[in-house]
C-alpha cells in the first residue's frame, strides 16, 4: 500500500493542489494493489474555502447553478487529478459515494454526473447529508478506481432488479462485487410496503419490508456474479429514522439466520432520494 501526497506537501497537477492543509492529516488518495481509494473531496482549496470556480457569486442571478458548478469542479479539479497522481483515470472508476446536503439538488447532480460517466460504468450511491466541513459546501464525493496497470478487469453485472432501485450499475472488479446503493423501489416506482399503514412504528415495519426487498435485489446481483450474500464484507445502511433499523436487523436474521452481519448504520436527514424510503443499502461483496 502506498499513500499519495503522504508527506502532505502540495502536489502541483495542472493548477490543482492535490495535498490538503498541512495541519489536516488528510491524504487525498491511497493506492493498494490494483485499487485507488480517493478520499472524500469537496470543491474547496486548502485553508481558503470554496474555490471561486465552483461557486455562484451572491451578486449574480445568471452565473450557473451551485450544485452543477461544485460537481463539475469536483470531477475536473479534484477526482481527475487525484486519479492521475495515483496512476489511474476517470475511465477506471469503479464506485462512488456522493453526499448531498440538499436532496432537491439530485436531478442536477445526476445530469452533470451522467454527462461525465455516460460511457464509464461506475457504481453510484447517493446519500443525504446534513452539513460539511467547508462553509458553502453542498456535495462531497469519494471514489474507488482501478490503476491503469491493474490486473483486475472491470465488468458490469446485470440482473433482474427494478431500474429505479439504484442510480448506477453493479460493478465487479476481480474478486469484489460493488453494487450501487440500493433502495426498495419496486417496478411500479413505489416503495415496497408503502400501501400498508405506517402505524405501529415500534415494530420497525418499514425497515423490515424495505430491507427484505433490498436483500432480494442484492441476492439477484450476487447470483448473476456467481457469488452470494454469505460473502458480504461490508454493509452500510443510511437511514433517516434509526427506529427503522431494528427492522433491518430482523430482515437480515429472517433471511440469513446467524450469518455474520458486518454493518454500520448512519442516520441521515429525513429527505431521501425516493420519497418514503427507509434506507439506502450500500454493499461490498466478495466474489471469488
C-alpha positions as CSV (number, residue, x, y, z in Angstrom):
1,X,0.0,0.0,0.0
2,X,1.2,3.5,-0.8
3,X,-0.1,6.9,0.0
4,X,-0.5,9.7,-2.5
5,X,0.8,13.1,-1.2
6,X,1.6,11.2,2.1
7,X,4.1,13.9,3.0
8,X,1.3,16.4,3.0
9,X,3.3,18.6,0.7
10,X,1.5,20.3,-2.2
11,X,1.5,18.3,-5.5
12,X,1.1,20.6,-8.5
13,X,-1.0,18.9,-11.1
14,X,-2.0,21.4,-13.7
15,X,-3.0,24.1,-11.3
16,X,-4.6,21.7,-8.8
17,X,-3.1,21.3,-5.4
18,X,-3.6,17.7,-4.5
19,X,-2.4,17.9,-0.9
20,X,-4.7,19.3,1.7
21,X,-3.9,21.7,4.5
22,X,-0.6,20.7,6.2
23,X,-2.5,20.6,9.5
24,X,-5.3,18.3,8.5
25,X,-3.7,14.9,8.4
26,X,-5.8,14.2,5.3
27,X,-4.5,12.1,2.5
28,X,-6.2,12.6,-0.9
29,X,-5.7,9.1,-2.2
30,X,-4.3,5.7,-1.3
31,X,-3.1,3.0,-3.7
32,X,-3.4,-0.6,-2.6
33,X,-2.5,-3.3,-5.1
34,X,-4.7,-2.6,-8.1
35,X,-7.1,-0.2,-6.3
36,X,-7.1,3.5,-5.9
37,X,-9.2,4.9,-3.0
38,X,-9.8,8.6,-3.4
39,X,-10.9,10.2,-0.1
40,X,-14.0,12.4,0.1
41,X,-13.4,15.5,-1.9
42,X,-15.1,18.9,-1.7
43,X,-15.0,21.9,-4.0
44,X,-12.6,23.9,-1.9
45,X,-8.9,24.9,-1.7
46,X,-6.9,24.1,1.5
47,X,-7.5,26.8,4.1
48,X,-9.3,29.0,1.6
49,X,-12.9,27.8,1.4
50,X,-14.8,27.2,-1.7
51,X,-13.0,27.7,-5.0
52,X,-14.4,30.6,-6.9
53,X,-14.8,28.4,-10.0
54,X,-17.2,26.2,-8.0
55,X,-19.4,28.9,-6.7
56,X,-22.2,31.1,-8.0
57,X,-21.4,34.7,-6.8
58,X,-24.0,36.0,-4.4
59,X,-24.5,39.1,-6.6
60,X,-25.3,37.1,-9.7
61,X,-28.6,35.5,-10.7
62,X,-27.3,34.2,-14.1
63,X,-23.9,32.6,-13.3
64,X,-25.0,29.0,-13.2
65,X,-26.4,26.6,-10.6
66,X,-24.4,25.9,-7.4
67,X,-24.7,22.1,-7.4
68,X,-23.7,21.9,-11.1
69,X,-20.7,24.1,-10.6
70,X,-19.5,22.3,-7.5
71,X,-20.0,18.9,-9.1
72,X,-18.2,19.9,-12.3
73,X,-15.3,21.4,-10.3
74,X,-15.0,18.2,-8.2
75,X,-14.8,15.9,-11.2
76,X,-12.4,18.1,-13.2
77,X,-10.2,19.6,-10.5
78,X,-10.3,17.0,-7.7
79,X,-11.1,13.5,-8.9
80,X,-9.3,13.6,-12.2
81,X,-6.0,15.0,-10.8
82,X,-6.1,12.7,-7.8
83,X,-6.6,9.7,-10.0
84,X,-3.8,10.8,-12.3
85,X,-1.4,11.2,-9.4
86,X,-2.3,7.6,-8.4
87,X,-1.6,6.2,-11.9
88,X,-5.3,5.9,-12.8
89,X,-8.0,7.9,-14.7
90,X,-11.7,8.6,-14.6
91,X,-12.4,5.8,-17.0
92,X,-11.1,3.3,-14.4
93,X,-13.7,4.4,-11.8
94,X,-15.5,1.5,-10.0
95,X,-17.7,3.1,-7.4
96,X,-18.5,6.5,-6.0
97,X,-20.3,7.6,-2.8
98,X,-21.8,11.1,-3.2
99,X,-23.1,13.1,-0.2
100,X,-25.6,15.8,-0.9
101,X,-26.8,18.4,1.7
102,X,-29.9,19.2,-0.4
103,X,-31.7,16.2,-1.9
104,X,-33.5,18.6,-4.2
105,X,-30.2,19.0,-6.0
106,X,-30.2,15.4,-7.0
107,X,-31.5,15.9,-10.6
108,X,-28.9,18.5,-11.4
109,X,-26.2,16.4,-9.9
110,X,-27.2,13.3,-11.8
111,X,-27.3,15.3,-15.0
112,X,-23.7,16.5,-14.6
113,X,-22.5,13.1,-13.4
114,X,-24.1,11.3,-16.3
115,X,-22.5,13.9,-18.6
116,X,-19.1,12.6,-17.5
117,X,-20.0,9.0,-16.8
118,X,-22.4,8.2,-19.6
119,X,-19.7,5.9,-21.2
120,X,-18.0,5.0,-18.0
121,X,-19.7,2.2,-15.9
122,X,-19.4,3.2,-12.3
123,X,-21.5,2.2,-9.3
124,X,-23.1,5.1,-7.5
125,X,-24.5,5.6,-4.0
126,X,-26.2,9.0,-3.2
127,X,-26.5,9.8,0.5
128,X,-28.4,12.7,2.0
129,X,-26.1,14.6,4.4
130,X,-26.7,17.4,6.9
131,X,-23.6,19.5,6.6
132,X,-19.9,19.6,5.6
133,X,-16.6,20.9,7.0
134,X,-16.4,23.7,4.4
135,X,-18.9,26.6,4.7
136,X,-20.9,26.7,1.5
137,X,-20.1,23.1,0.5
138,X,-23.1,21.1,-0.6
139,X,-21.5,18.0,-2.1
140,X,-18.7,15.6,-1.3
141,X,-17.5,12.6,-3.4
142,X,-15.3,9.7,-2.7
143,X,-14.3,7.2,-5.3
144,X,-12.8,3.7,-5.8
145,X,-10.9,3.0,-9.1
146,X,-8.5,0.6,-10.7
147,X,-5.0,1.7,-11.6
148,X,-4.1,1.9,-15.3
149,X,-1.8,-1.2,-14.8
150,X,-4.3,-3.2,-12.8
151,X,-4.5,-7.0,-13.5
152,X,-8.2,-7.0,-12.5
153,X,-10.8,-6.0,-15.0
154,X,-14.0,-4.1,-14.6
155,X,-17.2,-5.8,-15.6
156,X,-20.9,-4.7,-15.3
157,X,-23.1,-7.2,-13.6
158,X,-26.8,-7.1,-14.8
159,X,-29.7,-8.8,-13.0
160,X,-33.5,-8.6,-12.9
161,X,-33.6,-5.6,-10.5
162,X,-36.0,-2.7,-10.8
163,X,-34.3,0.1,-12.7
164,X,-35.2,2.8,-10.2
165,X,-33.8,0.8,-7.2
166,X,-30.3,2.3,-7.9
167,X,-28.8,5.3,-9.6
168,X,-26.0,3.3,-11.3
169,X,-24.8,-0.2,-12.3
170,X,-23.3,-3.0,-10.3
171,X,-19.6,-3.4,-10.9
172,X,-17.3,-6.4,-10.5
173,X,-13.6,-5.9,-10.3
174,X,-11.7,-9.1,-9.7
175,X,-12.9,-10.7,-6.5
176,X,-15.0,-7.7,-5.4
177,X,-18.7,-7.0,-6.3
178,X,-19.6,-3.4,-5.8
179,X,-23.3,-2.7,-6.3
180,X,-24.7,0.9,-6.4
181,X,-26.7,1.9,-3.4
182,X,-29.9,0.0,-3.3
183,X,-33.4,1.3,-2.3
184,X,-36.6,-0.7,-2.0
185,X,-38.2,0.8,-5.1
186,X,-40.5,-1.6,-6.9
187,X,-41.1,-1.9,-10.6
188,X,-44.1,0.5,-10.5
189,X,-41.9,3.2,-8.9
190,X,-43.4,2.9,-5.4
191,X,-41.5,1.9,-2.2
192,X,-42.1,-1.6,-1.0
193,X,-44.7,-1.8,1.7
194,X,-45.9,1.7,1.1
195,X,-49.6,0.6,0.8
196,X,-49.6,-0.7,4.4
197,X,-50.5,1.6,7.3
198,X,-47.4,3.3,8.8
199,X,-48.9,2.7,12.3
200,X,-47.1,0.6,14.9
201,X,-43.8,2.3,14.3
202,X,-42.3,0.3,17.2
203,X,-42.5,-2.8,15.0
204,X,-40.0,-1.3,12.6
205,X,-42.2,-2.5,9.7
206,X,-40.8,-0.1,7.1
207,X,-37.2,-1.2,7.9
208,X,-38.2,-4.8,7.8
209,X,-40.1,-4.8,4.5
210,X,-37.7,-2.5,2.7
211,X,-34.6,-4.4,3.8
212,X,-36.3,-7.6,2.6
213,X,-36.8,-6.1,-0.8
214,X,-33.2,-4.8,-0.9
215,X,-31.8,-8.2,0.0
216,X,-33.8,-9.7,-2.9
217,X,-32.1,-7.2,-5.2
218,X,-28.7,-7.8,-3.8
219,X,-29.2,-11.6,-3.9
220,X,-30.1,-11.3,-7.7
221,X,-26.9,-9.3,-8.3
222,X,-24.8,-11.9,-6.4
223,X,-26.4,-14.7,-8.3
224,X,-25.5,-13.0,-11.6
225,X,-21.9,-12.6,-10.4
226,X,-21.6,-16.1,-9.2
227,X,-21.4,-15.3,-5.5
228,X,-23.9,-15.0,-2.6
229,X,-24.9,-12.7,0.3
230,X,-22.9,-15.1,2.5
231,X,-19.9,-13.1,1.2
232,X,-20.9,-9.6,2.2
233,X,-17.8,-8.0,3.5
234,X,-19.3,-4.6,4.4
235,X,-22.9,-3.3,4.6
236,X,-23.6,0.4,5.1
237,X,-27.2,1.4,5.9
238,X,-28.2,5.0,5.6
239,X,-31.5,5.6,7.4
240,X,-33.4,8.8,8.1
241,X,-35.0,7.3,11.2
242,X,-33.0,5.0,13.4
243,X,-36.1,3.4,14.8
244,X,-36.4,1.6,11.4
245,X,-33.1,-0.1,11.8
246,X,-34.2,-2.9,14.1
247,X,-36.4,-3.9,11.2
248,X,-33.4,-4.2,9.0
249,X,-31.6,-6.5,11.5
250,X,-34.8,-8.6,11.8
251,X,-34.9,-8.9,8.0
252,X,-31.3,-10.0,8.0
253,X,-31.9,-12.6,10.6
254,X,-35.0,-13.9,8.9
255,X,-33.2,-14.2,5.6
256,X,-29.6,-15.2,6.7
257,X,-30.0,-16.6,10.2
258,X,-26.9,-16.4,12.3
259,X,-24.7,-15.4,9.3
260,X,-22.4,-12.5,10.4
261,X,-23.7,-9.1,9.5
262,X,-20.8,-6.7,9.0
263,X,-22.8,-3.5,9.1
264,X,-22.7,0.2,10.1
265,X,-25.9,2.3,10.4
266,X,-25.7,6.0,9.7
267,X,-28.6,8.4,10.3
268,X,-29.3,10.9,7.5
269,X,-31.6,13.9,7.3
270,X,-35.2,13.0,6.7
271,X,-35.4,13.7,2.9
272,X,-34.4,10.6,0.9
273,X,-33.8,10.3,-2.9
274,X,-37.0,8.2,-3.1
275,X,-40.0,9.5,-1.0
276,X,-40.9,7.0,1.7
277,X,-37.5,5.2,1.6
278,X,-36.5,4.0,5.0
279,X,-33.0,3.0,4.0
280,X,-30.2,3.1,1.4
281,X,-28.1,-0.1,1.5
282,X,-24.5,0.0,0.2
283,X,-22.6,-3.3,0.0
284,X,-19.2,-4.6,-0.7
285,X,-19.3,-8.3,-1.5
286,X,-16.5,-10.8,-2.0
287,X,-16.9,-12.7,-5.3
288,X,-14.0,-15.1,-5.7
